[in-house]
Amino acid sequence: MATMQHQRYLQLRGGSDEEAAAATAAATEPQSTTPESANSKQPQQMASAAAFLMAGAQMYSKYLESNPILTKSITAGFIFAASDVLAQKIEQNAQPDKAKRLEKKRTLAASLVGFLYFGPAAHYWYENIFRFFPGKWL
């Protein structure tokens, strides 16, 4: 389709038949790929990223077993802080006249709520839920 459009363009422009033939030949040639192309590196990058994620998941599982409350508290604090930063960005985009600064005290407060309250509370909440309602959950 693109070749026909290019040939039509050359005809309208007053191009020669040789130019049209050269354009057709260039468009129909198979594209060569070299081993140095970005596509050949993609599987290697994906494999190394997967290995990195697996190592992180194994380390997180190890810490969950050895220090469950502290691990869940740190995780909750990080998630609460990240969600507050995202919420502030959304608020700033909704109000273009507002200053584009991150409220650090607000983010710290959200992080502390996650770390000091939600992490331990969720640990004990789910522990009791699983005790009161035993069975397969996964």
C-alpha positions, -999 to 999 in steps of 0.1 A, spaced: 0 0 0 28 24 10 47 16 -22 17 24 -44 13 57 -25 49 65 -31 47 56 -68 16 79 -71 35 107 -53 64 103 -78 40 104 -107 23 136 -94 56 152 -87 68 144 -122 93 118 -111 107 93 -136 98 57 -140 133 48 -128 127 66 -94 94 47 -91 111 14 -98 138 21 -73 112 31 -47 93 -2 -53 125 -23 -51 135 -6 -18 101 -11 -3 99 -48 -12 134 -57 0 133 -78 31 146 -59 61 178 -74 75 183 -79 112 216 -78 129 225 -96 161 233 -62 176 197 -51 173 176 -42 203 153 -71 198 181 -97 204 189 -82 238 153 -82 249 151 -118 260 183 -115 280 170 -84 297 137 -100 305 155 -131 320 177 -110 342 148 -89 354 129 -121 362 158 -134 381 161 -102 400 124 -103 409 126 -139 420 155 -131 443 136 -102 458 105 -124 463 126 -151 480 143 -125 503 109 -109 512 95 -144 520 125 -151 543 119 -118 562 82 -125 564 90 -158 582 116 -144 605 100 -110 613 65 -109 600 52 -78 618 83 -56 611 83 -67 574 46 -60 570 49 -27 588 78 -16 565 59 -27 534 27 -9 545 47 23 553 63 22 519 30 16 501 12 43 521 40 68 512 40 59 475 2 61 473 2 96 490 28 108 465 7 95 437 -24 111 452 -6 145 454 4 143 418 -32 136 408 -44 165 429 -18 188 413 -29 178 378 -65 185 387 -57 220 400 -32 236 376 -30 268 396 -18 250 427 20 249 435 37 218 422 55 209 454 53 176 473 40 180 508 66 161 527 49 162 561 18 147 546 38 119 530 56 113 562 23 111 581 9 87 556 40 65 559 38 65 597 2 55 596 11 25 574 41 16 595 28 21 630 -8 12 626 -18 -6 594 10 -31 592 6 -45 627 -32 -42 627 -35 -60 594 -11 -88 606 -33 -95 637 -66 -90 618 -57 -116 592 -42 -139 618 -76 -139 636 -96 -143 604 -76 -174 595 -80 -188 630 -118 -182 631 -124 -194 596 -100 -222 589 -98 -238 555 -82 -234 522 -77 -197 513 -56 -201 482 
